[in-house]
Amino acid sequence: MEPALHPEERPEVSMSEASDRTAAPETQRWILQHPAMKDLEVQDSAQVHAAFLVYMDLTEVRQWKEVSCVKSHELELVLLEGREKEGAPIQTVLPLPVHRSLCHKSIRQVLDRGFPMLLCAVASDSTLVYQRMTDGLVTPDPPVGPFQDVGRRQHRKRRQQR
């Protein structure tokens, strides 16, 4: 048992630091009890938390089908696999906390699985940002909407009138 410290002897700890110290193990315990997250055995609690947030977003908000968690033994990461809608091809989603970095080799290993890949950056406030990753360069889709190409001549005329 630790001796009680007088208020002036206690180290200063902000509320967020105190909650981070106690919340991380507790958060990981209840998340790992979720049926989709069982038996993952990933040591990085921040990545497990990120995977759970992305799993909930895909299943509950975006209504993806057949979403499952898969452990990547090479990368020691949790990957998600699922279909955007019934009959759509399977996609791999890599949930990654924003403070964690990836190397090209890691991205290559996920892309080599053969499925389209989404990288999902997970911020500390649970904001999720999805980025489609491809093997090589991909031509972007044309813009959708009532756009008209005015051509270079009209653009030159406007410039000359100024």
N, C-alpha and C positions, 0 to 999 in steps of 0.2 A: 504494500500500500504506500502510495506517495504521500510525503508530508504536505500539509496544507500550506500554501504560500500566502503571504500577506499581499494585499492589492498592489502595493508598490513593488513587490518582488516578481509578480507575474509577468511573463513575456507578453509583449503586445501582439495580438493576433486579430486580424480583421474578421468580421462576421463571415465574409465569403471564404476566407482561408479555413476558418473553423468548420464551416459546413462542407467544404471540399474534402477535408480530412475524414470526416465521419460519413459523408454521403457516398463516396466512391465504393467502399466495400459493400455497404448496404444496397446501393443501386445495382451492383453486379449480382448480388445474391438473388434479388427478386426478379431481375431480368432473366437470369439463367433458369428460373423456374417456369418461364413461358415455354409452351410446347415446341415452338419453332426454334428456340435457342438452346434446348437441352443438348448435352453431350458435345459441346463445341470445344471445350478445353483450350481456350485462347487466353493467354496471360494478360494481354493489354486490355484493361477494363475500359479505357476511353474508346477503343475501337469496338468493343462489344456493345457499349452504350450507343455509339454512332450507328452500328448495324441494327440495333433494336429500333431506333428512331426512324431509320430509313425503311425498315420492314413495316412498321406501323403506317408510315406515309404511303407506301406502295399498296398495302392491302386495304387500309381503311379509307384513305383519301382518294387515291388514284384508281382504286378498284382493280388492281392487277390480279391475274389468275395464277394459280399454282406457284406461289412464291415460297421458296425454301432457302434455308441458310446452309451454306457449305463452307467447311473449313479448308483453307488453302494451306497445306502442310509446308510447302516451299516458302511461302511468304509469311506464315503465322498470322493470317488475317481471316476474317469472316467475309465471305462473298455471299451475295444474294442472287438467286436465279429465279426468273419468273417470266410470265407472258403479259404483255401490255393489255391484251384482250384475248378472248377465246380464239384459238386457231393461229394466233400470231407466233412468230418464232421466239424461242427462248432468248432472253437477254441476261447478261451478267452485270450486276451492279456492285461496285466497289465502294462501300461506305468508308470515308476517311475523315477523322477529326482534322480541323484546319491547322492545328499545330504540328501535325505529322507530315513528313515529306515522303515522296516516292522517287525511286530511281527508274531510269528507262528499262532496266532489266525486269523490274517488278511489273511495270505496265505491259511489257512484252509477254511475260508469263501469263497474265490474265487474258490478253488478246489471243494467245496461242490456244486457249481453250476452245476456240472455234465459234463462240457466240459473240454477237454485238455487245459492246461494253459501254456502260455508263459509269462515270466517276461521280460520286456524290460527296461534296464537301459539306461537313457538318460543323456548324459554328457552335460556340459555347452556349448561345441563347436558343439552340435547337433550330436555327435557320438551315434549310437544306438547299443546296445549289447543285443541279445536275448538269453534267457536261458529257456529251457523247464523244467517245474516243474511237478512232478508226485506225486501221492498219494502212498507213500511207495517206495521201491527200485525196480528198473527196470534193467534187464539184458541188457547191451549195445549190439547194433547191431555188428555183426562180421565185421572185416575190409574188405574193398572192394579193390581189386587190385591183381596183380600177386605175392602174397606173398607165400613163401614156408616155412614150418616148418622144420628147420634143425635138430631138436631133441636135446636131452641133451648130447648124446655121442659126436657129433661133437663139441659142445660147450666145453666139458671137454677136448677134444684133443687140441683145440686151447689154452686153458688155460695152459695146461701142456707144450706146445711147447714154451711158452714165457719165 
